Amino acid sequence: MPLTLQQVPELVFGEGALSRAGERLQAMGVKRPFIVAVPYVRNHAERLHPDAHIDVSTQNEPTDGHLERLLEAARAAQPDAVVGIGGGSALDVAKLVAALSNSTQTLDQAWGIGNLAGRNLPLFCIPTTSGTGSEVSPNSILLDEKSQSKKAVISPHLVPDAVFIDPALTITVPAPVTAATGLDALTHCIEAYANHFAHPLVDTWALDGIRHIAGHLVTAVGQPDNMEARTHLSLGSLYGGLCLGPVNTAAVHALAYPLGSRHHIAHGHSIALLLPHVLRFNIPAAPERYAAIALALGAERQANDEATALAGINLLWRLIGETGLEMRLSALRIPESEIPLLAAEGLAVTRLMRNNVRPIAQPEAEQIYRAAFDGRWESEL
């Protein structure tokens, strides 16, 4: 099928990239940038421009109400550029601030694919975690407070004008966040490669991203100041983000969304809880694809594709365990009685479910959730 690649015009990667962002703002003649930042990088945000309006965003899961408050602040500041510096949540809202703060279009009108009218303000994104890939994707995900469900604005207008990826900014990220965001990035790559709309152009990014993340995530969690591991995670996260626009994710992300919207479990952790179970369910539909994923994860080739694929998911299960993340929904106080509702809400995310290589209906979704509820790992679901 034809594939459209919507690329960032300018991308700087490596130690010292942050200083290049400030230089670029000055070179563009920006006078009043509006910076959306997370609290722990405010000092970095202050270095970007002497006359910046800095709004510190403290919400891990951004909502439409949170965005509206930022839009009000941005309209009052009348900026001539917008910068997002932080994790995926900060970047997602910064992208929408750049698009909507001087527009007559409302968020309700922009929800969905291709509905955003445009963006007039220059947009820079600077990630401080290795996970969401939001800095290079056309996606912004927010929690709609009325429906208590996650919704997306997907548009080429949300692809930033410039991105600055500095692995040094990720050193202070706590171990659980490093683990969760790293597994989110890994899942972007896995779900893009084993996807109903997989494409050879994206396959290269996906497999290389899996190698970078799987080979260095545990080291980055245990040795937070290991720059080699941090650089590999940043690169793998970038590759995962590049996969999101042209191919996107599938059932793991769809089924994980209700855990974030209803129970405020961090997005990456929600992904990790369901990842091995969904992949095990999917193997029969694309054994050769999951075998390639297994080899990229570091597994040994087995007698056939199915066995190789399963060896890879067994390895993935152990890798997640080594990061220290809790892998039982029951331990997170998710009521077992809620499983049918969670499954139904996940299945309703049709823009992602349609990408899954194997159809999932309500009974199968509940089965996957029950495996995650117990933290049970078996060779078969």
N, C-alpha and C positions, 0 to 999 in steps of 0.2 A: 504494500500500500504506500502511497505518497506520504512523505514525512516532512513536517515543517520544523525547522530548528530556529528558535528565537534566542539569539545569543546576546550576552552583555557586550556592549561596544568596547569597554575597557575593563580589563581584569588584571589586578596586580596580586601576585601570590608570593609569600615568603616573609621571613623575619624583616621587620622594618617597613612593612606595607602600610602600617598605620600613619607613619609620618608622610608617606606619599599622598595619603588622602587629604591631609591638611594643605599640602602644597598644591594639590589639584584644585581644591576649593578656591584658593587664592588666585591661581592662574586663570580660573574661569570668571574672576571678578565678583564672586559671591560676597554679598555684604551682610546678609541677615539669615544664616541658615537656621532651620528649626531641627533640633537633634532629639530624636527619641532614643533614650539610653536606659540600660538597667543600672541599678544603684552601684554595683561593684565596679563599673567601668566609668563612673562619672569623671574621674580624674583624666582618663584617656579622652573622653568627649570634650573636656575643657581645652585640651591641647589642639583640637581640630581648627578652631576659629575663635579669635578674641571677642567677637560680637555675637556669638551664637546664643539662641534661646534654647536652653536645655530642659527638656521635660523628662524626668525620671519615671520610667514605667516599672511598676512593681508587681504586675499581674502575670503569673506563670501561664495562665490560660486566658488570653485576651478575649473580651466580650464586645458585642456591638455597643454597649453602653460605655465601655472603656474607650473605644474608638471615638465616640461622639464627644467625650470630654477632651480628647486630644485635638479633635477637629476645631472645637471652640477655642482652645489655646492657640492653635496654629493660625486661625483666622484673626485673632487679636494681635498676634506677633507679625503678621503679614510678611512671611519669609520669602526669599527668592531662591531657596533650595531646601530640600529635606534630606536628612541623614539618619539612618537607622544603625545603631551600634548595640549589639547584644545578641541574645539567642533568637530562635525563630519567632518567638512571640513579639519581641520588639521590632524585628524586621518586618513581620507581617503587617503590623499596624502602621509602621512608618511608610510602607508602600501605599497603603490606602490613604494616609494623610496627604501624601504627595499628589494622589489622584483626585481626592474629593474636597480638599480644603478650599480650593478656589473654583469649585464646580457647582453648578445648580443641580447636578444629579445626586440622588440620595443613595445610601447604602442599600436600601430595599430594592432600588432599581438596578443596582450593580450586581446583586447576587447572581451566581451562575456562571456559565461559560460564554465569554464573548459579549457580555452585556455592559461592561464598563465603557463609558463614552470616550475617555481619553485621560491624558495627564499633561499638565502644562508646566509643572515645576521639575527642575532637575532632581534626580534621586541617586543618592549614594548608599550602599549597604556595606556594613563592616561586621561580619559574624565574630562572636566571641566564644562560640561552642562549635563542636564538630558534629553536626547532627542533621538539622532540618534541611539544609540546602536552599533555604528561602532566598538567599542572596542572589541566586542565579535562576530562580524559577518564576513562572508567570502566575503563581498561586499566592493567595492570602486566605488563611483559615481563621475564622472567629467563632466564638460561641454565641449563638442567638439566644438571648436571655428569655425571650418569650416561649420559644419552643423547647428550650434546654437541649438543643442539638447543634452540632458543629456544621457550619455552612462555609462555602468557598466562593470567593471572587477569583475567576481565572481569566486572564487577559494578557495579551502581549504588552499592554500599557504598564503592567506591573513589573516587567523586566527592567532592572535598574540601568542607569546610564553608566555607572562605574561601580566596581566591587573591589574591595581591598581585603584580602585574606591573610592575616598575620597569625601564624600558629602560636606565637608567643603570648597572644591574648588569651589562649585557652589554658595556660598553666595554672591559673588560680581557680579553675572550675572544680568544684568538689567531686570526689570519686563517684558517688552515685549518679551525679549529673553527667559526668564523663561517660559512665557506663550506659545510661539510658539514651543519651543523644547519639553515642556511637552505634548503638544497636538500631536506632531509628535510621541512621544513615546507611547501615548495612542492609536494612530491610528495603530501603529505596532501591538499592542496587539489585537485590535478589528479586524483588517483585517486578522490576523493570525487565529483567532477563527472562524470567518465567512469567510471561504475560501474553494474553490473547493478542495484543497488538505489538509484540516485541519486534525490533527492527535491527538489522545488522549494524547500522550506524551507532545505535545506542548500546548494543551488546558489548562493544569494546569498552565503553565507560563502565558499564555495569560489572563486568567480570574483573576489571582492574580495580574498581572500587572495593569489591569484595576482598580481593587479595590485600590491599592496603589496610583495611579495617580489621579483618580477621587476624592478620599477622601482628597487629600492634595494639589492639584495644586493651588487652589484659595488662600489658606493660604500662600503658598510659594511666590506667586506673591505679595500679600499684606504685608507679613512679611518676607522679604528676609533673615533675620538672624535666622529664626525659624529652628533650626537644626532637629527637629523631622519631619517637613514637607519636608525639603531638603533630609533627609535620605530616606523617603518613595518615593520621586520622583526618587532618584538615583536607588533604588531597582526596582521600576516599569520600569524605563528605561532599566535596565539590563535585566529584563524579556522580554521586547520588543525586545531587541537586540538578545536574544537567540532564539526568534521566527523567525528571519529573514533568517537564513541559511536554516533550514529544510523546512519551509513553505513559508515565504516571504509575501509581501503585495499584494494589488490588485488595483482596479480601482481608489480609492482615490489618491494613489500615482501616478499612471499613468497619470491621468488627471491633477494632480498638477504640473507635471514636466514642461510643457510649460510656466507656470506662472513664474517659476524661470529662465528658459533659455532665454525667450524672454523679460521679464519685470523685472527680478532680484528681484522678491519678495522673501523674506526669505523662505526657504523650509518649515519650520514649519507653517508659516503663510499661505502659499499656501495650505497646507494640511487642515488647519482649515477652510479656505474659502469654501472648497468643501465637507468636511467630512459629515455634517448632511444631505446634499442633496443626496449624493451617498448612504448613509445608508438607507435613506427613500425609495429610488428607489429599493434597494436590499431586503427589508423586505419580499415581497411576495415569494421570492425564498428560504428563510431559516428562517421562523418566529420563530422556536424554538431556533435557534442559537442567533438571535437578542434579544429574550426574556431573554436568559441567560446573554447576554451582558448588557441588561437593569438592571437586578438585581444586577450585579456587579458594575454598575454605581451608584447604590443607589436608583433606582426606586422601587415603590411598584408593586406587582403582580396585574394584572388586570384580566378581565373576560376570556381572552384567550391569546395565544402567540402573535398574531398580535397587540392587544391592549397594552400588556406589552412592546413589542418591541418599539412601537410608544411612549409610556410614557418615555422610556429610551432615545430616541432621542430628545424628547422635553426637558428632563433634561439636555442632552448634549448641546443643543442649549443655554440653560440658563447658563450653566457652562462656555461655551466659551464667552458669553457676559460678565460674571463677571470678566474675565481676562482682559477685555479692548481692545481686538483685534478688528480691523475694519473687518466687515464681509460683505462688499459690494465691489465687483470688480469695480463698477462704481466710488466709492470714491477713488480708487487707480489709476484712470485714465486709465483703460483698455478699449480700444474702443469696443463698442458693436459689431461693424462690424467685429471684429476679432474673434468672438466666433466660427464660423465654422472652422477657421484655428486652433484655440487652441484645439477644440474638436478632429479634425482629427489627430493632432500631439500626443495628449494623447492616442487616440485609437491605434496609431502605436507602443506604448510601449507594445508589445504583450507578453513579458515575464511576465508582471504583469497582464495585462488584462485577460489572460487565467485563472488566479486564481480567478477571480470574480465569486461570486455565481450566478449572473444573467447576461446573455449576454447584452452587451451595444453596440448599433450601433450608427451611426452618429446622427440621430434625437434625440435619448435619451441623448447622450452626450451633444448636444447643449441645450437640455432642462435643464439639470443639471447646465450647465454653466449660462444659463439665470436666473435661480433661484438664483445662487450665485451673478450674476451681480446686481440684485435688492436688495440682502440681504433679500429675501422674505422667510419666513418660514410658511408653511402651513402643514396641516395634510396629504395632498397628493400633489404629483408633477404632 
